[in-house]
Amino acid sequence: MNAAIRTLAVVGRARGHTVIGIRNGYAGLFAGEHEEIEADRTEGITRHGGTILGSSRCLEMMTTEGQGIALQRLQDLSIEGLVVIGGNGSLTGAHIIATASQGKIKTLGLPASIDNDVGHAGLSIGVDTAVNTIVDACDRISDTASAHRRCFIVEVMGRNCGFLAMRAGIAAEADAILYGDASLVEEEVYERLRKMLARCFAPGRNKKRALIVKSEGLAIPIGRLRERVQDLVTPIAPGVDVRETVLGHVVRGGGPSALDRTIGQRLSFGAIMGLEAGLTDTMLGWEPPFGVGKETVDPSVRLIPLAEVLAETARLLDGTSPVIKRRMAMLAQVEEILPG
C-alpha cells in the first residue's frame, strides 16, 4: 500500500494536484485526521510493509448517519477526487461515497487484500508478498521436517478464500492443501489425508517429510487436525511426529515484493489518470480474470464499476464465482498428479 501512496503523492503533485492523506481510514476521516502529503516525505516508503497512513475498521461507516458524516467531512475538505485502497469493506464505502455525492466527489478504488478476495482483481495489493512469505516459511519448516522425518501442518490466513493456501502450497511442494472452498465434511478431509500419508510413507520410499498447508477457512481447529493426522500416520509410519505451525499475521507484514510494488504503483498511476478523466465509482483491477472490465493505456490495469466488483466479491465469498470453481478444478488436477 505504501507503493500506491507514494505514487499518488509523486504523480499527483507533479501533475499540479494537492494530495491529502487521511489517516486510519474512515475512522480518521470522522476524526479529522488528515494531512497534505509532500512527495519528499514519501521517499523510501515503497520498501516498507503496511501503510504510513494507517488503517482501521469503522463500524460507523456502516450506518446511514455515518455515511452522511463521511460525505460532509470530504466536502469540508474540498476533496474533488478520492482514492480508497482496501478490501471489501473499504470498497463498499467508496461505492457509497461515489453514489451519495452524485458524482461531485470522483471516487476510485484500488484492491488491497492479502486473501485475494476482491472481485475482478487478478491480484490484490499485498497478495504476492504474502504468498512469498508463506513459501519461505514452508521451505524453512521443510528443512527441519526433513531432518527429523516429521509431518508439518502449516495454517495460513484466508478466511473464506483459500487462494493463499492454494498458490503457496503448490509453490512449496505441499503434499496436501486444505481449504474451505471445497466444502468437504471433516471425515472426507481425513480420508484424503490418510491416502496422502500412505503414499508419502509407503514401504520402499525414502520420503523424509510431509507438508500440509491449511487455510484458516477450513473449519477444523488445527489442534484437532494435528491429533487426527497423528492417529492416521502412526500405523503407516511409526515414529513420524506431526507438528503444527500457525503463521497468522506474520503473513501480513514485511517488505513488499517487486511485483506488489509494481502493482501498487501502476494502479495508482491509473487512478490519477482516471480522476483527471472524470471517472468515478470504479475500481482499477490488476489483470482481472476472464478479461473483465474496460481497457486502459496500461494493458494490465482495467476499469470495473464498483457495483460489479462488490457483487463478484460476494460470489467469491459464497463460492459461486466462476473464478472459485476454476481454481478448484485446477487444484483438483494438480492433486491427481502430485507424487505425495
C-alpha atoms as one frame of an Amber mdcrd trajectory, in Angstrom:
protein
   0.000   0.000   0.000   2.927   2.353   0.614   3.988   1.977  -3.013   0.485
   3.051  -4.026   0.509   6.011  -1.618   3.888   7.260  -2.837   2.818   7.050
  -6.471  -0.350   9.016  -5.745   1.706  11.669  -3.964   4.513  11.952  -6.512
   2.427  11.728  -9.690  -0.431  13.764  -8.255   1.782  16.663  -7.202   3.788
  16.504 -10.440   0.540  16.990 -12.327  -0.448  20.003 -10.258  -2.767  18.427
  -7.687  -2.823  18.871  -3.926  -2.616  15.425  -2.334  -4.178  14.888   1.080
  -3.741  11.700   3.071  -6.438  10.622   5.516  -5.012   8.692   8.451  -6.569
   5.478   9.767  -9.123   5.045   7.010 -12.741   6.050   7.507 -12.237   6.362
  11.279  -9.616   9.017  10.611 -11.986  10.783   8.253 -14.559  11.068  11.048
 -11.892  12.240  13.483 -10.488  14.868  11.139  -7.081  13.170  10.892  -5.612
  14.313   7.607  -2.534  16.000   6.214  -1.142  17.230   2.952   1.388  14.711
   1.631   4.611  16.154   0.271   6.378  13.947  -2.255   9.671  14.116  -0.332
   8.014  12.733   2.792   7.179   9.526   0.962  10.728   8.818  -0.198  11.756
   5.278   0.722   8.349   4.098   1.919   7.886   1.770  -1.065  10.131  -0.846
   0.529   8.197  -0.917   3.815   5.194  -3.094   4.612   1.918  -1.812   5.994
   0.844   1.758   5.309   2.187   5.068   6.596  -1.374   6.368   6.746  -2.631
   3.564   8.958  -5.853   1.623   8.656  -8.844   0.685  10.805 -12.258  -0.924
  10.860 -15.009   1.671  11.143 -18.453   0.427  12.151 -19.799   3.976  11.925
 -19.316   3.862   8.161 -21.874   1.051   8.026 -24.683   3.332   9.223 -26.665
   5.835   7.187 -25.797   8.575   9.652 -22.105   7.749   9.489 -22.115   7.761
   5.710 -23.634  11.220   5.727 -20.954  12.458   8.108 -18.199  10.975   5.945
 -19.547  12.747   2.880 -19.743  16.038   4.751 -16.163  15.682   6.005 -14.924
  15.216   2.449 -16.902  18.207   1.251 -15.498  20.327   4.093 -12.007  19.411
   2.920 -12.931  20.403  -0.656 -11.955  16.943  -1.848 -12.579  16.546  -5.585
 -11.124  13.087  -6.073 -10.887  10.232  -3.573  -8.766   7.081  -3.925  -9.690
   4.296  -1.491  -7.202   1.452  -1.042  -8.538  -1.663   0.659 -10.732  -4.724
   0.629 -14.449  -5.384   0.565 -15.369  -3.026   3.415 -13.250  -0.153   2.149
 -14.507  -0.510  -1.409 -18.102  -0.699  -0.192 -17.526   2.657   1.487 -16.059
   4.030  -1.732 -19.149   2.940  -3.658 -21.398   4.602  -1.078 -19.467   7.884
  -1.259 -19.448   7.876  -5.056 -23.198   7.289  -5.155 -24.145   9.687  -2.368
 -22.053  12.547  -3.750 -23.802  12.185  -7.122 -20.511  12.464  -8.956 -19.294
  15.578  -7.133 -16.538  13.575  -5.441 -14.864  11.366  -8.015 -14.166   8.122
  -6.164 -11.923   5.274  -7.278 -10.904   2.068  -5.517  -7.686   0.066  -5.513
  -7.929  -3.563  -4.304  -5.721  -4.404  -1.319  -6.352  -7.711   0.450  -3.830
 -10.464   1.106  -6.677 -13.007   0.939  -7.178 -12.045  -2.737 -10.914 -11.987
  -2.130 -11.767  -8.789  -4.017 -13.912  -9.430  -7.071 -12.396  -8.882 -10.516
  -8.893  -8.393  -9.122  -6.442 -10.920 -10.511  -4.050  -9.985  -7.723  -4.818
  -7.513  -4.974  -2.080  -5.383  -3.448  -0.279  -7.479  -0.831  -1.080 -10.938
  -2.152   2.238 -11.687  -3.841   4.202 -10.646  -0.761   2.006 -12.817   1.460
   2.478 -15.827  -0.823   6.249 -15.358  -0.850   6.269 -15.118   2.951   4.315
 -18.370   3.256   6.538 -20.183   0.785   9.661 -19.009   2.611   8.220 -20.214
   5.939   7.242 -23.574   4.437  10.724 -24.003   2.961  12.270 -23.402   6.388
   9.812 -25.748   8.063  10.531 -28.390   5.423  14.220 -28.275   6.356  13.549
 -29.256   9.960  10.757 -31.637   8.959  13.128 -33.489   6.632  15.857 -33.631
   9.249  13.550 -35.255  11.806  11.175 -37.124   9.434   8.079 -35.227  10.512
   4.741 -34.182   9.126   4.001 -30.483   9.464   0.654 -28.722   9.201   1.040
 -25.044   8.345  -2.044 -22.848   8.716  -2.243 -19.649   6.705  -4.720 -16.792
   6.593  -7.569 -16.804   4.121 -10.961 -16.726   5.863 -13.486 -17.632   3.145
 -10.924 -17.648   0.351  -8.292 -20.363   0.034  -6.157 -18.580  -2.570  -3.103
 -18.166  -0.327  -3.119 -21.828   0.669  -3.558 -22.944  -2.936  -0.898 -20.740
  -4.506   1.679 -21.075  -1.730   1.013 -24.781  -1.220   1.810 -25.627  -4.820
   4.922 -23.433  -4.829   6.173 -25.013  -1.580   5.640 -28.592  -2.806   2.953
 -29.291  -0.219   1.683 -32.858  -0.133  -1.851 -31.697   0.688  -3.634 -28.360
   0.501  -6.730 -27.872   2.639  -9.121 -25.002   2.027 -12.693 -24.203   2.973
 -13.797 -23.529  -0.604 -14.038 -27.281  -1.244 -16.873 -27.646   1.336 -15.696
 -31.092   2.413 -17.083 -32.637   5.590 -14.468 -33.385   8.220 -14.284 -37.132
   7.665 -13.735 -36.603   3.925 -10.750 -34.416   4.780  -9.274 -37.144   6.971
  -9.785 -39.788   4.305  -7.900 -37.673   1.778  -5.096 -37.163   4.263  -4.930
 -40.873   5.054  -4.404 -41.662   1.367  -1.797 -38.933   1.055   0.143 -40.178
   4.080   0.017 -43.747   2.773   1.612 -42.556  -0.490   4.192 -40.390   1.252
   5.427 -43.064   3.639   4.841 -46.163   1.522   7.355 -49.005   2.026  10.435
 -48.540  -0.095  10.107 -44.780  -0.362  12.734 -42.518   1.115  10.480 -39.524
   1.644  11.661 -37.531   4.631   8.754 -35.197   5.336   5.101 -34.474   4.655
   3.773 -30.943   4.381   0.124 -29.980   4.725  -0.874 -26.355   4.030  -4.203
 -25.460   5.620  -6.264 -22.329   5.048  -7.873 -20.847   8.146 -11.116 -21.005
   6.163 -11.211 -24.773   6.706 -13.395 -25.071   9.805 -11.307 -27.684  11.604
  -9.229 -26.377  14.531  -5.582 -27.014  13.800  -5.042 -28.754  17.134  -7.752
 -31.297  16.406  -6.444 -31.723  12.871  -2.939 -32.419  14.170  -4.231 -35.070
  16.594  -6.171 -36.842  13.868  -3.275 -36.732  11.435  -1.041 -38.205  14.131
  -3.544 -41.045  14.580  -3.561 -41.588  10.820   0.192 -41.592  10.271   1.280
 -43.714  13.251   0.044 -47.069  11.828   1.523 -46.162   8.426   4.896 -44.805
   9.557   5.644 -45.363  13.259   7.898 -42.675  14.660   6.714 -39.861  12.399
   5.675 -36.943  14.593   3.067 -34.418  13.475   3.676 -30.770  14.319   1.651
 -27.627  13.678   2.520 -24.013  12.878   0.078 -21.112  12.573   1.639 -18.308
  10.555  -1.184 -15.882  11.314  -0.392 -12.197  10.976   3.256 -12.880  10.153
   1.963 -13.216   6.602   0.666  -9.622   6.576   3.955  -7.875   7.264   7.416
  -7.463   5.797   8.900  -5.668   2.859   6.747  -5.940  -0.279   7.840  -7.989
  -3.260   8.837  -6.305  -6.505   5.561  -7.437  -8.081   3.496  -5.965  -5.246
   5.318  -2.656  -5.548   4.698  -2.653  -9.289   1.007  -3.421  -8.868   0.551
  -0.616  -6.341   2.445   1.859  -8.496   0.638   1.076 -11.745  -2.811   1.010
 -10.171  -2.161   4.385  -8.533  -0.853   5.905 -11.741  -4.034   4.709 -13.430
  -6.086   6.229 -10.614  -4.578   9.679 -11.162  -5.269   9.443 -14.882  -8.782
   8.172 -14.171  -9.650  11.007 -11.806  -8.400  13.551 -14.331 -10.637  11.915
 -16.940 -13.656  12.239 -14.644 -14.013   8.562 -13.689 -15.913   7.695 -10.513
 -17.492   4.707  -8.753 -14.857   2.494 -10.362 -12.133   0.093  -9.260  -8.854
  -0.341 -11.062  -8.160  -4.079 -11.218  -4.858  -5.793 -11.932  -5.279  -8.356
 -14.709  -8.831  -9.376 -13.750  -9.827 -12.963 -14.626 -11.679 -13.521 -17.898
 -10.654 -10.068 -19.161 -13.419  -8.289 -17.258 -13.531  -4.502 -17.379 -12.628
  -1.649 -19.677  -9.135  -1.329 -21.083  -6.722   1.433 -20.075  -3.433   2.509
 -21.615  -1.800   0.037 -19.219  -2.512  -3.477 -20.547  -2.551  -4.962 -17.035
  -4.929  -2.407 -15.495  -8.653  -2.457 -16.233 -11.618  -0.408 -15.065 -14.555
  -2.155 -13.380 -17.639  -0.460 -11.869 -17.552  -0.794  -8.075 -21.070  -2.234
  -8.028 -19.856  -5.122 -10.209 -16.771  -5.549  -8.020 -18.874  -5.853  -4.852
 -21.271  -8.308  -6.480 -18.399 -10.515  -7.643 -16.762 -10.265  -4.214 -19.937
 -11.663  -2.672 -19.796 -14.551  -5.140 -16.150 -15.199  -4.249 -17.048 -15.391
  -0.580 -20.020 -17.727  -1.021 -18.215 -19.965  -3.518 -20.469 -19.339  -6.529
 -17.971 -17.297  -8.541 -16.641 -18.900 -11.754 -13.181 -17.886 -10.509 -13.514
 -20.084  -7.428 -14.793 -23.001  -9.485 -11.885 -22.669 -11.906  -9.340 -22.538
  -9.076 -10.789 -25.668  -7.506 -10.836 -27.507 -10.833  -7.208 -26.625 -11.482
  -6.152 -27.683  -7.985  -8.044 -30.955  -8.353  -5.982 -31.689 -11.479  -2.788
 -30.887  -9.605  -3.796 -33.154  -6.695  -4.312 -36.036  -9.103  -0.705 -35.918
 -10.291   1.017 -35.000  -7.008   3.527 -37.729  -6.220   2.942 -37.397  -2.469
